[in-house]
Structure formats: structure tokens, C-alpha cells
Amino acid sequence: MPDYDAIILGGGAAGLFCAAVAGQRGRNVLVLERAEKVGKKILISGGGRCNFTNIGAGPANYISANTHFAKSALSRYTPRDFLALVEKHGIDWHEKTLGQLFCDGSARQIVDMLLAECAAGPGPVTIRCREDIEKVTQSATGFAVATPHDTVTAKAIVIATGGPSIPKMGASDFAYRIARQFGLKVVEPRPALVPLTLGGEDVLFRDLSGVAADVTASAGKARFAEAALFTHRGLSGPAILQASSYWRHGEAVRIDFAPGKKGSWLLAEKRTRPSATMRAVLREVLPQRLADVLADRLGVEGDLGNVPDRRLVAAEDRLRGWTFQPTGSEGFAKAEVTAGGISTAELSSRTMEARSVPGLFAIGEAVDVTGWLGGYNFQWAWASGRAAGEAV
Ligand code: FDA
């Protein structure tokens, strides 16, 4: 007989929630975590207050080679379900913006809640930290996992070791190595929710480091209306982080610097205030330093009343679709999440079990499902963790 019903590799958001669900179904579960404590990313998330879900989370908020894959798990465990759990544990919360729910107190409360759920039984959930997994092998009765301390066996294995973003916190490509070992395909991982770097002509914008503005940023077909921030390396802020998940090397990022203004705004300004300058008009909608740089770049001199209409139309077009050509991103070192990962084509969308390897499951960020910024990634961790926890 194997030692456990399930061994969960990784004690992060997805792994802990999966362990709790399985334990509450009476399963005998072992969680193996490499770090000295579980839930390290939860603890630093949301500026220490953990943006634990987004009340509007749905399949459209996720990026995956198969955009339908996440539907099943997300619909069976919703943000309201997780919120009910948070409330059951007496954790006070608030909505910050755009459906993003945070703890009033600290992210520690979410980790404590997950540990309490793991301890709620009836199945025992054992958690072992400082366990660097050396080898996973398949046997007639299931799987064997070798750690520096011993070898443990289970009927099922759940890969919940996340993606390689923020390696200095111990993140690695371990999930992909195990998946490939069992013949599962991996969609090329890339940094997501990551600042973008500027060079060439755009390098002048780096002088604006620290300036933020409400914009609409687009990459590919995705558009996000939030704040953008100029940094000493390029572009950041929520709108850019969101767009970065859709951005591919060599492509442009477009910014609308006047998202709140109706069409033909500059022509209307010319008619009503012919003696205003471009610089003055831009300073009314944007921070002064940014307004000045944009006005210089547009090269529209003098009173608007003396500028031909066609020049104002062209200037407005440029302001509404300012094209940046990022030279790259700040990489996994600064990426909040990893896009790509274990191919959803290999997994059952209902249970997260590998179709070709019965008993092998993958959940959370390790899988090729990546959420937007704003609590969506934790919601995927909970929903996918639950799907597997119900099945192991
Ligand atoms: P997660 O990374 O949480 O857990 C994986 C675990 O596996 C880790 O504990 C790791 O140590 C362990 N592990 C790795 N390799 C191992 C090995 N070989 N053996 C054993 N264990 C191993 N999302 C969100 O929705 N709201 C938010 O507020 C934030 N905020 C945020 C801030 C910052 C700074 C970052 C970096 C990320 C976020 N995120 C977020 C994203 C969110 O943290 C992330 O999507 C989830 O933690 C993913 O959960 P997983 O359980 O899949 O991986």
C-alpha cells in the first residue's frame, strides 16, 4: 500500500488549497515544500494584504493556448465561494478597485486560513517544509517521491510548484521538468505581468521616471484602462503589466494618453480656446512633465487657433495611439507571474489529471493558464486546486 493517497509537490496557494479539499474528503495527504515555510508568495502578495480574488473573475480574464480550458474549474469554484470561506474564518476584507478583494489586515490571515482548512480533516494533511524533491518515479501502485530525507509513495501526485517568476524567492522550472519527464508538453513559459524596457527613440521617456498617468494601454487585441508608470528602465504600472502578458517581442505597445476625452477633442479646444497652446491643453489632462515631453514630440507650436485642423487631427491620432517599441521585459526576476506552462491539452479540465498518466495532476501557475492582474491568479490557484482536490 502506498504511504499516502496524494502527495502534493509545492505548498503554495494551489497546493495548500488542494490539500485542504482532499483532506476534507478523507484523503491522507502529504505536502512537500522546498522553502522553509509554506505560502511565501501569498505572504508578499497584494503589498502584504493579499488580493485573494477578483469578484468578476471569469474565463475571459485568463490567457492560455486553450481559452476554454479554465471554464470548468472556474465555474465550479467561484470568487464568491472563496469569499464565503474568507468570511467563515472571520477575515475582514475590502474591495480596492475593479473587483479586487484584499484583506483588511494581512496576507498572513489567508495562509493561516489555508492551514486551518488543511487541519480540518477528517483526512490527515501532513506538511513538510525544507524538502527539496530529488526524483519522482512511477510504480505499479502509484508514484514514489525521493527527498534528501526519505522516499515516500502515493496513489496520486499533484504538481503545484508554480512557475519560474521571482527566482530569488525559490521559484524554478521544476514543474516543467517533472511534466516533461512524464511526456507532457509544455507551452513555452514567458514572463507576464512584467515591466517593459525602453530603448532607441523611446529612451527619452525614461527621464520621466516616477511619473504616472491614467491611460489605455494595448498589446495585440487586449486593451487595459488603468495607470501607466514611467520607470528608469521603461514602462510599468497596472496598465502596462496587464498589456505585457499579451505583448510579444518585436511588437508595439500602444498608449492612449487621453482616454477620457471624446473624439476631435483638440479641434474642439481650438474652436473654444484658440489662444491656448498644445502644452497648456495637455497639462490639463496629464502630469506636467509628461505633458511637456509629449507636446515637444508632437512639435505643434503656437496658439491652437493658428494650427491647421489636419495637424491637430494627426496630433490627436498620435496621442491616442502613441506607439512604444519595447526592447524587452524585465524578465522572470520582476514578473509577477509566468505565462505558458504545462499544456492544457494534456490535462482534464474537470480534474486537472494528465490524460496520459493517470494519477498525475497539475494545478495553479504551473499550468498554461495565466490571469490578469487583480486577484485572478489566486482565483485560478483556488479553482484548479479544488478541482484536483476533489479528484485525488
Ligand atoms: P506558488 O508559487 O504560490 O507556490 C509554489 C510552491 O512550490 C512554492 O511554495 C515553492 O516554494 C514550492 N516549490 C517550488 N519548487 C519546488 C520543489 N522543487 N519542491 C518543493 N516545493 C517547490 N496573484 C493574485 O491573484 N493576487 C495578488 O495579490 C498577487 N500578488 C503577487 C505579488 C507578487 C510579488 C508575486 C510574485 C505574485 C503575486 N500574485 C498575485 C501571483 C500569485 O502569487 C501566483 O499566481 C500564485 O501564488 C500561484 O500559486 P501556485 O500555488 O501555483 O504557486
Residues whose N, C-alpha, C, O or C-beta is under 5 A from the ligand:
A	BS01	FDA	L9 G10 G11 G12 A13 A14 G15 L32 E33 R34 A35 G39 K40 K41 I44 S45 G46 C50 N51 E131 D132 I133 A160 T161 G162 I166 G170 F174 A335 E336 V337 I363 G364 E365 A366 G375 Y376 N377 F378 Q379 A381
